[in-house]
Amino acid sequence: MKDKSVWKVWDENNEYGEVFYKRATGQLPEMESSKAAAKLIKDDVTEGDKILDVGCGSGHYLRSLRSALKINFFYTGVDATSNYINLGKRAFVNDAGVDFCLGDIYNLPFDENSFDIVMCNNVLLHLPSIQKPLNELIRVSKKTVLIRTLIGDRSFRIQDVSPASEIEFNGDGEPTSFYYYNIYSQKYLNYLLKSSGKVNNFQIIKDVFFDPQNIESSTSEHRDAHNVTKIIGDFQVNGYIIQPWKFLKINIIVPKNGNVLM
């Protein structure tokens, strides 16, 4: 049987966790995408809301949320990589209203409508499929879901094969270690969202909320990584891939009786 988890390379790479930790604790600047996400979600968060951050890393998005939001909220970060979760707990060990837990986006360990706001940024593109993860994000939210991923006019299934692998391909010609770098079309996302039965409306927002100089300077944080993002002209580029970064903002309505609108 083929190994279905060869795309899950994060447990083997502690470098990203250390960078996330330094961003979460202020040793490195905030990510441009985390600042943008906080800005886009700011008006949706009310006092005492519960925010879930899926694919939270070490809590670097929490730092940006606190910078942008001047109200009290509860934060839960969930990630499938135990190293990231441990670093997040260390970064915010003395913080009330903050929790980190291990979890799988294909089967989130929370009840339906558990959170007011659900965020999932820079994750979906790295998954082999997104229908179940998208449904899970919507399932546990009762107000708003914010997603940052690659959205274009067409869908592409891309494997970024790691050059560090001792054996890059197995006997079947399949890569032994890679990142997915998938792009999904707006038409496909529209189909998935309409099929969910819980979406009131949604919008796709082009990510123009970044400083190109900050993107370029952040490449030094991953000196040894082959997949850092660079700026070429007006585009963010990773390797040969022009990245159509978009925010997908989903508004959800759940009636007071708890039944989902169909």
N, C-alpha and C positions, 0 to 999 in steps of 0.2 A: 504493500500500500504506500502511495506517495505521501511524503510528509506535507501536511497542509499548513504547517506553521513556519515554513522557511522565511516568510515575509516578516515575521515578528522578530526583528533584529535588535530592538531597543534594549532587551535584557542583556545583550552582549556588549552594549556601548554605554559606558558610564560617563563619557565625556559630555554628552548632552545634558545629563542630569546635573553635573557640576555647573554647567553654564546656566541652566534654569535656576539652580539654587542661588547662584550669585546675583541673578536678576531679581529673584524674589526677595533677597536680603539687602538689595541696594548696592552691592559691590560692583555691579555692572548696570548700565542704563536699561530702562524699560524697553521691551520690544515695541517696535512700531505697530505691530498687529495687536498687541495687548492694549496699547493706548487707544487704538481705533475702535476696538471692540467695546471698551469701557465707555467711550464717547457715544457710540451708537445705542448702547443699552441704558444710558444714564436716565433718560426720561421715562423709561418703563419700570424702573425700580422705585418702590415706595418703602416707607419706614417699616422695618421688621421683615421685609421679604426674605425668602429663602432662595439662594442662588446655588445652582449646581454647575460645576465646571468639569465637563467630561473630556478626558485627555489633559488633565490639569498640570502634568509635569510636576514641578516642585513648588507650584503656587505662584508663579510669576504673573499670572493674570490677576490674582488677588491683589497684588501690589498696585496694579493699574486701576483696579476697581476702587480701591480705597482712596487713591489719588483723585479720581473723578467724582466719586459719590460722597457727598457730605452728610449722609444719613446712615443710620445703623441698619445692618443687614446680617443675615447668617450665611455662611459660605461652606459648601461641601465640595471638596475636590476628589474626583475619582479617576484612577488611571490603572491600566493593566500591567504597568511596570513597577514592581515592588521597590526598586531603588529610588524611583521618583517619589513614591509615596513616603518612604522613610525620610528622604531629604525635605519634603514638604512639612512633615511633622516636626522635624528639627528646626526648620526656618520659623515656624509659627507656634512653637511649643507653649508659649505663655499667652496665646491669644484666645480670648473667649469668643464663642460663636463661630469657631473655625474647626473643621473636621476634614480629615483625609482618609480615604479607604481604597482598598484594592477592588477593582471591578472591571467587568468586560462590557464594552459598548454593545455587544450583541445580546447581552442579557443583564441589563443594569439591575443592581440589587436594591431597588426601591419600588414602592407601591405607585400605582397610577396617581397622577396629579400631586406628587409629593413636593414639588418645587414651583415657585412662582416663575422664576427665570432659569432657563437651561442654556448653557453656552457650550459650544464644541468647536474649537478653532484649530485649524491646521492638522486635522485628524482624518476626515473622510477620504481625502485623496490618497492616503496611505493604506486603505483597506481594500481587500479583494472584492467587496461588494458593499453597497450602501443601503439597500432597501430595509433590511432588518435594523441596522443602526439608526437610520432616520426615524423609523417607527418607534424605536425605543426612546429617542430624545423627545419625541412628541408625546409619547405615552406618559412620561413622568412629569411633564410640564402642565401647568394649568393657566398660563398666561402668555409667555413669550419664549421662543427658541431663537437663538442667534448662532449661526454657523458661518465659519470662514473656510472656504475651500475653492478649488479650481472649477469654474463654470464657463463654458464656451458655447459656440454655436453647434459644435459636434462633440461626440463622446469618443474618448481615446483611452485604451487600456495600456498603461506604460509600466514597465519594470526597469528600475534603475539598478543595474547589477553592480554589486560592490566590487571594486578593484582590489580590495584587501583580502578577498577569499583565496585560500591556498588552492582550492579547486573551484573554479568559477561555475562549471557546468557538470552535472552528473551524467551517467551513461545514457540517459534519455534525452540529453541536450537541454535539460532544465537548469536554470541558475540555482545554485545552492545557497545564495544569500543575496537579497535584494530588497529595495523599497518599492512599493507601489507608488506611482506618481500619476494617478488617474485624473482625467478631466471629464466632467459630465455636462451634457447639454442641458440648456434651460428647458427644452421640450421634455426630456426624460424626468427632470426634477418636478416639473409641472404634473406629469403623470403620477409620480410617486406620491406627491402631496395631496392630489385630488383623491387618491385611493385610500388615504389614511383614515378618512372619516372624522377627523378631529380638527382640521385646519379651517379657520375662518377666512384668512387671507394671508398673503405673503408678498414680499418684495425682494428683488435682487439688486444689490447696491454695489457698484464698482468700487473696489478698494483703491481710493486715491488719497487716503489719509496717512501718508507716510512722507518722511523726509529722505530723499535719495542719499544724502550724505550719511545719514545714520544707518541706512541699509548697508552701504559700502563699508563703513567703519566697523560694523558688526561682524564682517567676515573674518576679522582677526581673532574673534572669539572661538572660531572653529578652524584654526590654521591647518589641521591635518585632515579635515573633512573634504571629500570630493564633491559634495552636493550643496555648497553654500550658494546663497542667492546674490546675484550681482545686478547692477543697473546698466542697461544698454539703451541709450536714448530715453524714451519714456516708459520702458518696460522693465519689469522684474524678470530676470532670466536665471534659470537653473540648468547648468550644462547646456544642452541644445534646446531646452524647453522654454518657450515664452509662456510665462505664467499668467493666465487670465484670472487673477484673484478677485473673488467676489464675496460679499457678505449676503447670506440668505437669512432674512428676518421673517419669522413665522409668528403670526398672531393666532392664538387659540382661545376658543370660548368653551367654557365648561359651565353649564347651568348650576344654579344653587342646589338643585337636588342631586348633583353629582353625575347625572347622565350626560354622555357625550353627544353633542349635536352632530347629526348626520347630514 
